[in-house]
């Protein structure tokens, strides 16, 4: 469900607006809301909630569910953002004819494939809770594809201001340079803390990391795994839940994670110069500016839309395991 995931991720980054819904009594236990009088089923919302829950787990792991978001629980935040995402898609898709966009046969075929992939990702328990038909999943996949096309149509005339970008770059380049510092690392994942400490000590006593890396790979008997990866610092901060600030050639102490204990060798550290950094940031900056253009338009659409949520059904919504 890549298109819906990308919409959810985008809203997590750019959700600067909310929906004020009229909470009226809609006399139907299967309808969670109406948008300009058009009903949205509970099962459709549950699919959005399923994906939002997966996204939150990917972002913060199990610990995120204990996080307080300005007085709101993580569960409430996920429920609300799933609802907002769903409404935004509905409102945006309604504008497709205005912008003369539609789905090709290829788009519809890809939407069907994504729907099949989404169904395959669910456990039987999750399928029973969501309780949505295959055809409805295909329709939602088509909606999210059409949503992206409308966004592109709204923002197609945006022109990047080089002066504005250069000012942004000068103001933010050092923080961005840190975030875009690229590491190539070799890791050993050990499930047992004591073994991890022993391996760490052997490395600190001078044993070659690659030699131990290969030995452990051959003798681990599925007790752990070894891997070489390349990633930017901000991604590694998130993955390991630390300030990933190490030097080339350094070997870390065991880093505790939900999966076990990582020992990491910094194979390479590459800090971008201004030319490289500008190239990396420019696409991100332009996407952010286009998103703001769309956000402004969407805010107006939302203001002109009557949204009613069925509190009777809303209050029965439970998280999907």
Secondary structure, DSSP 8 states (H G I E B T S, - for coil): -HHHHHHHHHHHHH-------B----S-TTEEEEETTEEEEHHHHHHHHHHHHHHHHHHH-GGGGG-EETTEEHHHHHHHHHHHHHHHHHHHHTTTTTTT----HHHHHHHHHHHHHHHHHS-HHHHHHH---HHHHHHHHHHHHHHHHHHHHHHTT----HHHHHHHHHHHHHHHHHHT-EEEEEEEEES-HHHHHHHHHHHHTT--HHHHHHHHHHH-TTSEEEEEEEEEHHHHHHHHTS-----TT-B---EE-SS-EEEEEEEEEE---HHHHHHHHHHHHHHHHHHHHHHHHHHHHHHTS-EEE-HHHHTT-----
